[in-house]
Structures are given as C-alpha cells and as structure tokens.
C-alpha cells in the first residue's frame, strides 16, 4: 500500500494550481533525467532553468495515467508544463495509450475543440521509466462537483451549455482533414467496445460479480443494428465535466483534457457517457451525480433538455436512436475501468489513494447500467409515436382519413425516427467523403440505397401515386391526395433524404404521374417501371434562360418532326435532378408548331439523358447551395434526335399535361414546406429553452413567445388550407380546385420563410452558417416563391377568379 502524498501550498505570487501535491513514492521518477531530455526538446527550457530548477508535483486529479505539474524557473522566466505518463507495472493491452492522446491533441490544435498546446512525445522508457508527453499548462477552473456549489443559476446553465456545445463541436470535426482517418476502425465500433471492455474487465477481475455478468450478456444480445449504428465521428471516450478546464472568469471551456480513450467511433457513446451524471446521486463514491438533485432550482438542464441541446448544436439534426443501450454501455465501461483501477490499487500501482473506492461501486454501476439500458427511449429523448399520433388526430380533425392512412402514418413516423433522422449526418459525411476522394460532388451516398431498401420492406414506397379516377389507374398504395398530404408533411421534415428514400421526391413524382396518366404502354415499360422501382431518376426541362418562362407560351425550345422522329434544339435551365448520376430521362417541353393557337404550340417528349447532343452546361447554385447530388443544371439540346414514340400524349398537348402535373406537385411542395417549418419551430423551441441571455432563458422573453405563437398559428393555417386544397382535388378535380391550389402555392412559401426567419433569429449567428439546417431550408423555401409559377402569376389568377365570382 502506497503512502499518501502531502498537499503542497502554492508559492507566494505564483500561478501554481491548487490541486497539486508531492509525488507519491510509488510514482516518483528521475527528475534530472527528465530535465536533460527537456533541454533538448523544448525551446526556452534551458534559459528558464537558469533562474530556478525544475520542480515536479503530482496532480491529485486523475486515476488512469499519472499526471504531473512541471515548474521551471522563477519570476517572469518561469515556465509551466504538464506531463502525462503511463503508470508503472504490467498494463492491460491497449490501455493507457498516451501516444494516441498526444496525436489527437496535436491534430485538434486550431479546431473548434479547445485543447492544450503539445510540445513533445517520448516513447523511450529509459528516460523516466515509462513513455510520456509534455503539453501546455492551461490555467483555469476544473469542476469536480457536477452540482457546481457556490455558483448562481445562470452560471450553472452557461457551464452546462458550454460543455454541451464543445461535445457537439467534437462530433462535427472532419477527422479526415485532421489526418485522423486511421485513428480507429470505422466498422462495428459498438460491438468492438462491448468486447473490449468485457475483455478488460475479465483481465482485471478480482472476484465474481453477478451484476456485471448480467449486464455483459444483455449488451451482447442487444447490439444496435439500424443504419444509425454505423455513424462514425471522432469521440473523446471520457467526456465529463471534470475533464474540462474553464476560463478563470468566463463560463467557456479553454481546454479538454484526458484523451486517452479517444478514437473513431459512435458519437452516442460520448453523449451517453456524459449523461451518466443524471443517473447516480451526488453521494456516489469517487464521481458524484445529479440523481435526486433539484435541477430546476440549481439552474442545471435536465437530461432531455441537455440531449436536445446537443442535437441542435451538432450536425446530427435528428433523434438519438438506441440511446438507452449507449447509456448502459457507458455504465459497463465505467465499471470495467473501475475494476482495473481497483486491481492496481491492490498492487500499489494506482495514481490516487482513494482508488480502492472503485471496488465498492462496481455492483452499483452494473445494476444501474442494466436498468438504464432496458428503459424506454420515448421517456427522455424523443416523442413517442403514440403521442405523435394523438397530436396528428388533433391537427387533422376536420378531415376523414382511412385506417390504411393511420397505419401508414404510424409506420412512416417510426421510419423517420429510427432510420432517417439518425442518418442525416451519415449521409452528409458520406457525401463529403466521396466528394473529397473524387473531386465530384454529384455522387450519391451509399446510405441512401440502404434506406431505400428499408423503406420498401416497411411498405413505405411510392406513397405519392394516388388513386386517379380520371386516368383509371391505382399504381401506388391507394391513397387519396388528402391522405398523402400529411405523409408528405412528415417527409418534409427531412427534405434532403426522406422523399428520395421513399421514392417520393420531385421531379420524379411529377414525371411518374405524367407517365402513369399520359404515357403509352411502351413508354411506361421503358421509363415508368424503373422510376417506380427506384432504379433510375429523371428531370423536367421547361424553364429557359432567354425568356420569361413563367409565361410558358414564351418557350422557344423547338421540337421539330422529321421523317423518323423529332429533332430537339434549345437550352433549358433550372432543370432539377439533371446533375444526379442516376438521371436517365428528361421530359422536355418545347414548340412543335409555332403557328398553332398559343396553348396548342407546346408538346412534351421523352429524351434520354445519354442521347447525342444532350450537354450539361453547368450546375446552378441556390444562394450558394449546389443541392448535390441532386442538383440543378443548365442543359443544352443540340440536334438531339428521338423516335416518334417519344412524344407524350400527342403534339400540341404540352399545356394539358403540364396542368395535370402541377396540381399534385403543388400540394406536395406545400406540405413539405409545412413539415420543414414545423421542424424549424421545434428547433427554435429547444433553442430558446436551452439558451440564456441577460440572466434568464430566451423562452421567457416576450418577443420570443410572440414569435413562437405566430409561427404555430401560421403553420396550422397553412396546413389546413393545403389539406382543404387536397380534399377538393379529390372531390372536383385539379381544374376546378385551381383557385385554392394557387392560394396554397402563395401562402406556404411565405409561411415557411416567416417561421424560418424567426428560428434563424433565435439561433443568432449559428442560424446563418452551416452548423444547422436553417440556412439551407430558408434558401430552398425562397426558391418556391418562383418555382412552379411565381407568386405574382398565382395572385393574378386568384384575383381574376374572385372577380368571376362577383360577376356571377
């Protein structure tokens, strides 16, 4: 048993930390050998040494790797460093990896994650007995008590907010650009974690603990298997309050410490480990928690608020899947580490005298871990599907829906929570990686195909193809326009992923409807079938750069009949989907007979994108966004020849097809906008509950409450107006419902922009950058005041129809 070390009082006038002591006898080393080494490795060390010798003390904080405070010189020449080394004695495999710690600290320097400056790494055990590294000593505050006694409510909330944001920033780091792409295996991280800690526990086991055996078995039998389980980011491995240094006076983090367990892994493991404090009491030995504490009175966010704050700050932008499992895994890992510390204490090699306390807490950790792992995820970190269904029925009360609709809605909500939201970050990361490797941004992330297969298995495929009594087909799942509209709203909450992976994305939806309603048998077999199977994608060429295309009679693209086909010449732009590598066909609108009446001059033809003469001129950006891999393109058609069988419905019937295509498409756009706006309102609500300014939460400000209220009113108004338009389309057809269709086309984008602008205001500077979806959502919504007809055209049409009513 080692002799307890005596605390050391700070030097008068020095900046020596208070939590240092004389080095424990079993952890002493040759200080002269260290001085000799540092003179060679650290510039200025020898000069400082001339004013005073090296003084070595031990930090009282830290259990795994012994950590020392180094002080050299006096007065203005004094230099301060921190030394981290492996403990003496026989070590467990892969434990105490200070080399990895040094590497990640060096890589993160200059990133959004604050870390100390590193100076040198020594792997030669001959110098002081074990490998070590030297880093900057960072002055500041370290909080060991998670209740933060002696602080006011606002400071507590700010400290937890800072911790939350740094964790989110860590998980948003592009580890590849930092040279850490080989910092860990990227496959089956969670399974390997369970095996690793099981192995380390077995290697350090001093007695049989039944609770640990039960928890081990449960984790092995319930490993996450969904797409979210393969998410990979840089993870810290031991992220908690007492591993953070806060500024001496400000509530911001100046350094994150103890990176020994860092690797490439699943971000939920870090978040769950950070949230362990919510599951054990303040009286817990070694590491006190918040269970049973009056969080509201303390000003500390509860677990749900904390997790939601992380979601808002990170790039995951969705729900946390399988969070109870990750919490259980965190308890298991802590118990395994504790067992190792306890065994070393029995051998006299632990870095602190209270290490033996770890032995007493292992059964508790195992019991608590099992209880948390078996808890329902709906309790704290996502809204239950049953509750969402209940809310839906309140929102949709004025309309009648079939049991099939409610069943599909329940399935779609589950799919969004379990598969779509958790994989938004995965899709972004995969897309960025592909773009970096190839230099081509228009490549499809592999996760999209995985999610498509899952949607098909769940019966959530081609939901948009509604019953069509006019054209006598029922190719979808048999929904009405009214029934599909609320499902489209749900898809709109993740507009870059959900519509595509359910095969409900524009412009494919409109093109499939055109083929289903107006295509010949041959055209359907060649193009509709692969589109419905999700094997290809398509685009729609109407808008032109040289004319005001909101008046479609201006279209100049020529479709000229020749003996055995049609010759197409013209230039289109804002041809959405044309940049997608899977885009196989374009429906092109052009003039076949310039001498015919204005609305009989236009026709539509099917043009293969690989036809000779089709050229992508350039991708077009929306407020700087290229919307890759989908994209919008300027496309040139130069003497493109297609067979006579490519004509849709017949020459001169382009306007007829366009009007049939636009009605459902406008419903889809508007309901997706309702979903996007609703998600932005949800983000704003979480933001104002977790953000403090001028001594109180933003949610208590009158202007914020007004913004929340006005946003909810506008969303619900627009939702009900759009549902009414869908119901009228089912009842009287697109043509007779054109006034209300025009009304929603004007109202929905304006509503969405208003809500998004308020959300951006609540997020402040973060609302306009790439850290949230708000800026991209706003850009996409702004285009819809122009796409499918600008507001001015719809307003004029609505006004004319109103005058006709008056004349009647």
N, C-alpha and C positions, 0 to 999 in steps of 0.2 A: 504494500500500500504506500503510495507516494505521500510525502509531507506537504501539507497545504502551503501555498505560496502567500507571502505577505503583500498586502496592497502597498502601492507606492504613492506618496503625495506628489502633486505636480510641483515643478520648480517654480520659485517665485518669478513672476513675469514671463514664464514660458507658456507655449501653446500646447503643452503635453496633454494628451487625453486623460480623463479621469478614470477610465476603466482599464487601467494597466496595473500590473503587479510584477514582483520579482519572478524570474523564470523558475518554474517548478524544477526541482533537481533532476527528475527523470526526462526533462525536455531541454536541458542545457546543451550547448554545443560550443565549439572552439570559436570564440569571438574574434580572435586575432586572425584566424584563417579566413573568416568572413571579410574582415577589413582588407586583407591582402587582395581578395577577389574583387571587392567593390571598387578599389582604387583603379583597377584596370577597366571596369565595365561601366561605371557611372561618371560622366564628365562633371568636374567640380567637386567630387567626393574628397580627393586628396587635399584640395585647398581648404575645404571646411574642416577637415581633420586637424589642420594646423592650429585651429582655435579651440579645439576640445576633442577628447577621444570619443570613440563610438560607445554609445550606451544602449544596451539591449534590454527591453522589458517585454513581458508577455501580456497580450490582451486577455481579459477574463472572459470575453465573449467568444463563442465558437467551440464546437465539440469535435469536429471531424479532423480538419487539418490545423495543427498548431499555428497560431498567428502571432507575430511579434511586432513591436513598435521599435523602430530604429531612430536614434537621435545622434547626430554628429555635429560637432562644433557648438559655438555659443554666439549669443547676440545676433547681429544681422547675418552672420555667416552660417548660422545653424540650418541644417537640412534635416527633413523628416521623411521617413520612408516606412513602408510596411513590408514585412517578409512573411510569405506563406510557404510552408514546407510540409512534406509528408511526415506522418508520425513515425517513430522508430518501431522496430519489431516486425514480425511477419504480418503482411497485409492481405486482405481479401482481393481476389482477382478483380481488376478494373476499378477498384476503389481508390479514393484519394488522388484522382487524376489531375494534379496541379498543372501538368503540361497542357492539357486541354483548357484549363482555366485561363492560363496565360494567353493561349492562342485566341480564345474568344474575346477576352478583354482587349487585346491588341486590335482585333478586327473591328470591334464596335466603336472604337475611338472615332469621334466625329459624327456618329449616327444620332438618331433621336433618343437613344438609350444612354443615359449618363453613366460613365464608367471612369475609374481612375486611370491615370497615365501609367503604362508599364515601362520598365527600364531594362530588365534582363531576366533570362531564364537559365538556371544552372541544373543540368541533369547529372553532373558528376557528384556522386555521393561522397567522394573523398573530401570534399570541401568542408561540409558541416554534418555529414552523416547520412543525409537523405537529400533528394532533389528539392529545389526551392525556386522561387522567383521573387523579384522586388518590384513593387509598384509605389505610386504616389500615396502619401498620407493625405487624406481628404478630411479637413476639419468640418465638423457639423454635429447634428444630433442623431442619435440612434435610440429608437423607442422599443424597449423590451416588453412593456405592458400594453397590450392591444386596446385597453380602455383609455389610454392616454390621460392618466390622472393629472390634475392641476391645470388642464387646458380648458378653454371655453368651447362651446358647441360648434361655433363657426370654424375654429382652428381644427377641431377633430374631423369635421366633414371635409375640409380642404385637404387634410393629410391623407384621408382615405381616397379622396378623388385623385390626388397626385399618384398614389400607389396604383390605382386602377388604370390610369392613363399610361403610365410607364409600362405596365404589363401589356396593354393593348399595343403600344408602340413597338415593344419587343416582338410581338407576334406578327407585326406588319413589316418587319425588316426584310429586305430582299437578301437572304443569306447567300445566294449565288454571287451577287455583285460584291459581297464582302470576302469572297474566296472561301466560303464555308460549305460549299456544296458537297464536300466529302466528310463533313463533320459528324456524320452519323448515317446509319442505314435509313432509307426512306420507306421501307416496306414493313408492314406488320409491327409497327412500333409498340402498340399497346400489348400485343401478345408477348413480345420480347421483354417488355417491362415486367409483366407478371412472372415470366420465367426467371428474369434476372433477380428480382427481389425474393422470389421463392428460394433460389439458389443461395443467395447471400444469407438469408435467414437460416437455412439449413446448415450452412458452413459455420455460423456463429451461435447456433442453438446450444443452450446450457441445460435445458430441461424441456419436457414435453408440455406444450400449451395447447389445449383443446380448441380454444377460440381461434388461434392462428390457423390451425388445420382446417377448420370450417370455412374461414374466410378465404383461404387459399383455394379450396375446392370450388367455392361459389364463383370466384373471379375467373377461374379456368373454364367453368361451364357457361359463363355469360359474357364472353368477349364480344364487344360491338362488332357487327358485320356490315352495317349500312355503308353507303358511299362516304358519309362524313368520317368514318373511322380511318380513312386513308389520308386525311388532311395532314399536311406537314408544314411546320414552321420551325424557327429557332425557338427552343424552350430553355428556360433557366434551370429548372429542376428543383429549386429550393426557394421559390419566390415567396417571401413573407416580410412582414413589417420590420423585423429586427435585422434583416439583411439589406436594409436601405439606409443611406445617410441623407438626412435632410439638411438644408441650408441652416446655418446657425440662427437666423432670424426669420427667414421666409419659409412658407409651407410648400416648398418644392424640393424635389429629390436632386441631389448633386452627385450621387454615386450609388450604383447597385453592386453589391458585394457577393462573395461566395458562389462562384460559377462552377464549382467542382462537378456538378451533375448536369451541366448544360450539354445539349445535343440537338439533333434534328428530331422532332417528334410531334406529337399531337398537342395543340395549344390548350385543349381542355384539361390536360393533366396539370399544367401550371395553374390554370384558373381554379380547378378543384382543390389543389393543394393550398392555394392562397385562401380559399374559403373554409379550410378546416377550422379556423378560429371561431366560426359560427356554431361549431358542433361540440366544443368542450368548454367547461366552465373556467372562470378566472382562477379558481383554486387548483386547476390541473397542474401537477408537478412538472417542472422544467419549462413548460411552454403553456402559459395561461391563455384562455379563450374568452369568448363573448356569450356563451350559452347562459341564459338566465339574467343577463345584464339588461338594464333599461336603455335600449339603444336610442329610442326617441329622445329621452331626457339627455343622454350623452351627446346627441347630435351625430351619431355614427349610423351610416346607412345599413339597413337590414340586408340579408343575403340576396333577396330578389332584386332590390334596388341596385346593389353592387354588381350583380351579374348583368342586369340590363344596362348599367353604365358602361361595362366592358364591351357589350355588344355594340353599343352606339359608338364607342371610341375605336373599336377595331375594324378591320376590313371584312369581318365575317358577315356582318349585317343580317343576322338571322337568329333563329333559335338554337340553343345549345342542345344537341342530341346526346342521349345516353349520359347525361351529367351525373346522375346518382352512381353509375358504375365508376366514373372517374373519381368521384369523392371517396368511394370505398377503396379504390386503388391507392389513393393518397394516404389513407389511414394504414393500409397494409405496408406501404413503403416506409412510412414513419416508424411503424413497429419493427420492421426489418432493420432499419438504420439504428433504432434504439437498442435492438438486440446486439448489434455489432459494438456499439459504444459500451454497453454493459459488460460484454465479454472482455473488451480491452481494459475496462476498469478493474476487473478481477485479476488481469495480468499486470496491472500497474502502468499501462501504456495510454490511458485516456488523457485528454488535454485539460480536463477540469475535474475537481474533486467531487462535484455533485453528479458525475456520470453514472454512479450506481443507481440513482433515482430512476434511470431509464428502465431498469429491470422491473420496477413495480408497476409501470404504466402500460406494458405491452399487452396484457389481457384486456385492459380497458380499451386500448386503441383497436384491437381486433373486434371486440363486441360492438363498438360504435361504428366501425367501418362496415360491418355486416349490416347493421341497422340502416345506415345511410344508403348503402348500395341497393337495398331492397325497397327503398322508399319510392313513391310515385313521382315521376318527373313533373307532372302537372301541378304539384303543390307549390313549387317556388319559381320555376324558370320558364314556363310557357303556359299560355292559356289552354285549358283543356278543350278538346274537340266538342265535348258535350256542352260546355259553356258557350263556345263559339256558335254551335247550332242553335242554342236558345236565343242568343243575340240576333242571329240571322233571321229567325222567325219574327222577331220584333220589327226588324228593319223592313221585312218583306210582307208584312201583314196585309196590305191592300190587295195582294195578288194571290192567285191559287196556283199551287205547284204540286206535281205528281210525287208519289212515293219514290219513283225512279230518280227524280231530281234530288230529293233529300239524301238518298243513298249515295248518289254520285258526289254530292257536295261534301258529305262526310268523308268519302274516300279521298277527294281532292284536298281537303284540309289536312288530312293525315299525310298525304304525299308531300304537300308543301312543307310541313313541319319536319317530317322525317328525312326527306330527300333533297328538296330544292333549297330551302334557306341554308341548311348546313353546308351546301356545296357551292354557294355563290363565291366564296373565297377560293375554293378549289378551282373553279372554272377560271377565275381571274389569274390565279397563279400559273395554271397550266398554259393559258393563253400567252401570258408574259414570257414563260419559258420557251414556248415554241417560237415566238417572235424573236427572242434573243438568239436562239440557236440558228434560225434560218434567215433572219432579216425580213421575214414576211409576216405581217400582222394578220393577214386574211387566211388563217388556218384555224381549224375547229378543235377546241379542247376535247380530249378523249372522254372526259366525264359526261359530255353531252350524250354520247351514244349509250353510255351506261344508264343514264337517267331515262332515255327513251325506252329502253328495254323494260325498265321497271314500270314506267307508265303503261306500257302495253299489257304487262302482267296484271296490273291493277284495273284494267278496263277503262283507262283514262286517255283514250286515243281518239282523235278526230271528233272531239265533242262538238265542234263548231258546225258540222254538217247537219243542219236542222231539217225537219220534215218540210217537204216542199210540194204542196198540193198543186201548184201551177205547172210544175215540170214532172210531176209523178215519180219522184224518187225519194228514198229514205236511206241514204248511204251511211249516215252517222250512227249515233246511238239512239236516235228517235226523239230528240228534244225539240221543243219549240224555240223560237227566237227569245221569248220571255224566259224560258228555263235556262237557256245557255248564257244569258246576260249576267246573272250573278256568278256563274262559274268563271266567266271571263274577267269579272272584277277580281276574283281570287288570283287568277293568273297574273293580273296586272300588278300585284304586289311584288312580283319578281319578273319584270317585263323582259329582261335580257335572257332569262333561262326558261321559266315556266311555260310560256306559249310554245316555244320551239320543241321542248322535250315532250309535250303532249300533242304535237303536230297541229297546233292551233295558232301558228304565227303568220302574220302578214309578211309579204303579199301572197304567200302560198294559199292562205284561206280563201281570199277572193278569187285567185286563179283556179283553185279546185272547184269553187262554186260555179265559175264560168264554164269549166269543162263539164261539170255534172249537169248543168242546166242547158247548155247550148252545144256541147261537143258531140261529134259523131262517134260511133262505136269504135272506129279506128283511132280517133284522137284520144278517147278515154283509155283504150288499152295501152297506147304508147306513152301518154303523159299523166293521165289521172291516176292510174293504178300505182305507178312508182311514187307519185306525190303522196298518195294516201298511205302508202307503206313507209314513208319517210326515207326512201332510198335516194331521192334527188330533191333539189329545191328549185325555185323559179323566181322570176322577176316580172315587172309590169312596166312597159315602156310607153308613156303617154306625154309627160311634160317635156317641153323643148326650150332650149336656151334663147332662141331668137324671137320668140313670140310670147304674148301674154296667154299662157296655157290655161288660165282659169276660165277663159272662153275657148272651149275645145274646138269650136269651128275654125280657130286660128291655126290648128295643127297643120304643119307643112310637110311632114314626112310623107313620101309618096310610096304607094303600093300599086305598082303597075302590072297589069296582066300581060303575060307573054304566052306564046303558044302552049308551053307545057308547065306553066307555073306562074309565080309572082316575083317581080323584081322590087326590092325594097331599098330606098335611098333616103337617108335622113340622119338627124342627130337628136338623141334624147339625153336628158339629164335628170338627176334625182330618181334614177332607176334603182329603187331599193332592192337589195338582195343580189345585185349583179356581181358584186365583189366576192361573194361566197364561192369557194371552190366547188361546191356541190351544185351550183346553179346550172341547170341543164337546158332550160327553155325560157323564152321571154314571150309574153303576149304583147305584141306591138300594135298600137293604134296609128293609123295613117290614112291618107286620102287615096281612094280608088277612083273617084270620079269628081273632079273639081267643078264640073258643070251641073251637078245634081243639086237639088234643094239643100240648104246648109246642113240640115241634120240627117241627110242621106249620103253625104260625101265620104263619111268615115267608115272604115272597116277595121276588123281585128284579125291578125294572123298569128299563128304559132311559129316561132323562129328558134331553132336550136342554137344555143349559145356557141357551139363549136362550128357553126356554119361559116364557110369562107366569106370574108367581108365584114364579119362582126368584130369590132375592135373596142376594147375598154380604153377610153381616152385617159381617164384619171379617176381616182376616188374623190368624193366630195365630203367635206367635213361639216358637221353641225356644231357651230360655236366652238370649234376646235376638236370635237369628238369625231373619230372616224367610224364609230359604231362597228368596228371589226369584231368578229369575222364576217358579219352580215354585210355591212357597208352600203354606201350609196354611190352610184357611178354615173359618169358621163359616157355614153355609148354611141359609137358611130356605126351606121349601117351603110356600107358602100357596095352597091350592086349585089346585095345578098339575095340569092335565089332560093325559093322554097316551092314545093309542089302545090298544085291546085288544092290538094286535100288539106292544106294548112289553114285555109280560110275558115273562120268561126261563124257559123250560122248563115252567112251569105254576105255578098258585097253590099255595102251601104247600111249595114245594121250595127255599126260600131256604137252609136249612141244608145241604141236599145240594150245592148249588152252592158255598156258602162253604167246605165241607170240601175239595171238589175244587180250589178256587182256592188255598187256603192252603198245601197241601203243597209244590208247586214254589216258591211265593213265599218260604217259609221257607228253602228251600235257597239261593235267590238272595240273600236278606238275609245269611245266614250266610257265604256265600263272598265276598260283597262286604266283609263285616267282616274276613275273613281277609286280603283284599287291602289294606284300609285299615291294618290292624295291621302288616302286613309293610312297608308304606311308612313307617309311623311308626318301626318298628325300624331301617329303613335310614337314616332321618333322624337317629335317635339315635346310630347308629354313627358317622356322619360328624361329628356334633356333638362327640362325646367324643374323636374323633381329632384334631380341629382346635381344641379349647378347652383352655386351660391354667389351672390353679389351684394355688397353693402349690408352684410350682416344677416341676410335671410335667403331662403331658396327663391329662385326666379318664379316658381309657381305661385308665390304669394303676391307677386306684383299685379296690380290692376290691369296694366296693359297686356300682360301675358294671358291673364284669364279672359280678357276680351278676345284676344287672338285665337285662343282655344275654342271659345264659344262660336265665334264667327266661322271658323273652319269647319266645325261639326255641322253647323246649320247649312253651309254651302254644300258640303259633301252629301248630306242626306237629301237636300233639294234636288241635286243633280242626279243622284241615284234613282230617286222616284220618277223624275222626268224621263230618264233613259229607259227605265222599266216600262213606263207607260208607252213610250215610242215602240218598244219591242212588242208589247201586247197588241198595239194597233196594227203593226206589220203582220202579225199572225192573223188578226181578225179581218182586216180590209185590204192588205197587200201594201207593197212598198210605195206605189204611186199615190194612193190616197192618204198615206201617212207621211207624205213628203214634208209637210209643214213642221210637224213635231220632230221629224228627223233633222231638219235644218236647225230647229231650236236647240236640240242637244249638241249638235256639232259646234254651235257658237258657245253654248253655256259651259260644256265640260272642260275645254282647254282653259278658259278664263278662270273657272273654279280651281282647277289644279294649280295654275300659276299663282293664284292668290294664296292657297294653302302652302305651297312650296316656298313662296317668298317669306311667309311668316315663319316657317320652320328654319329657313336659312338665317333669318334674323335672330332666332333663338339660339342657333349654333354659333353665331358670330363669324369670326374668321374661318373656323373649321367648316362652316356651311358652304363656302365657295371654293374649297380645294378638293383634292382627290380622296380625302380621308373618309368622306361619306358619299352616299349615292345622291344627295340632294341636288348638286350642281348638274349632274348628268340627267336626272329626272326633269329638272327645270328646262334644260336645253331640248330634250325630247318633246316635252309638252308644248313648248313655244312653237315648234315646227307645225304642230297640229292646228294652229290658227291659220295655217296656209295650206297644208296637205289636204287632199280630198275637197278642195274648194276653199278659198279664203273666207273669212268672216263676212266681208262686205257682200260677197255673192249670196251667201245664205240669208243675210239680213234683208237684202233687197227682195229675195224670193219670199221670205216670210211676210214682209210688208205688203207685197203685191197680193198674196193670198188673203191677207187680212182685209184689204180693200175689196176683194171679190166678195167676201162675206158681207160687207156693208152694202154692196150693190144689190145683193140678194134680198 
